[in-house]
Amino acid sequence: MKIRQIAIGCRDFERAQDFYTRLLGMEPTAVFNPPGFCFYNLGGTRLLVEIGGPASLVYLEVSDVRETVADLRSRGFAISSEPHIVFPDPNGVFDTPGNEWLAFVEDSEGNQIGLMSREVI
């Protein structure tokens, strides 16, 4: 099995679509408005942004959390948690041995989006 789709709710569809287009650096794969939802292709997993949908917590892999946060901050994104090592993993429990980095950005609807990267040691 693999994750096929993740959904995240919003209150203002146009605002949320703009936020995710800027955050992800891509246009939606499909937009249905009305009723107010769109999809983004994240490496074969669909991200559904849906008006009135449930709140969710999504974690996105980036190449370097510190660089990504610096870029997002320079473009006006709200950083709610600065980059930090969330899990030192010298034995490679989740991947090659390294440090798991994490930061959070707040989306236009108040949802938290986790940004994760791995620093190989």
N, C-alpha and C positions, 0 to 999 in steps of 0.2 A: 504494500500500500504506500501511497504517497499523498501528501496534502495537495488537494486540487484547487481549493478556493478558501480564502479568508475574507470575512466581511467586517466592515467597520461602519458604524452609524454616523450620521451627521444631522444637523438641524437646518443648515443653509447649503443646499446642494451646489450652487454655483461657486460659493466661497470654498467649499471643501474640494471640489474638482480643481479649482485653481491652485489650492495648497498642494495637493498630491501631484499635480502636473509639475509644479516647481520643485517639490522635494525629490521626486523620482527622476526628473529630467526627461520625461517622456509624455507624450499625449496618450489619453486613454485609448484602449483597443476598441471599445464600444461605449456609446453614450445613449441612454434611454431617458429622455426628459421631455414630456412626462413619461413615467411617473417620478423620476428623480433618482437614477442610479447609473454608475459607470464602472468599467472594469479596466484594470491595468494588468499587463502580463509581466510577472516578476519571475523570470527564469522558468516558466512553465506552470507556475502557481498563479491563479487569478486573485487579484485584490479587488474586492467589490466595495465600493463606497456608495452607501445607500441612505437616502433621507429617511429618518425615523427608525433606522436599523439599530441593533444593540451596540452598546459601547464595547470596545474590545481593546486588548493590548497586543500590539503587533511588534515583533522584533525583526529588523532588517539587517542583513549582513552588508557591511561596507568594507572597503579595503583597509582603511585606517580611520578609526573613530576620531582621533584627535584632529586629523586633517579635515575630515568631513564636518565636524562641529565648527571648526574655524571658518570653513567655507559657508556653512549655513548661517552662522552668526553674521558674517559680512553681508549676507543677502537678506538680513532682517528676520530670520527665524528665531523663535523663542526657545532658548535652551533651558530646560527645566532641571537637568542634572548633568553636571560636567563629566567629561571622560574620566573613568577610573577603572582600575583593575577589579573586576568583580569575582574572578576565580583564577588564582594562580594554579596552573595545571602542568607541573613539571613531569608528570608521568603520562600525560597524553590521554586522560580519561575520555575527553570529548573529541580529540583531534590530535594532531602532532603536538608534542610537548610545547607549552607556551603559556602566555597570559591571555585570559579572556578579558577584553576591554568592553565597557558599556557606557553609554550616555543616553539621555532621553531628550527628545524635542516634543513640544506641545503642538498639536495640530490646530487648525482654525476652529475646531469644534470642542476643544478642551480635552481631547484624547491624548494619551501619552504614546509616543512611538519610540521604541527602543532601537538604538543603533549599536551593533556589535561588530567587533573585529578581533582577530587573533594575532598576537605578536609572538612569533616563534622564538624560543630561547635555545 
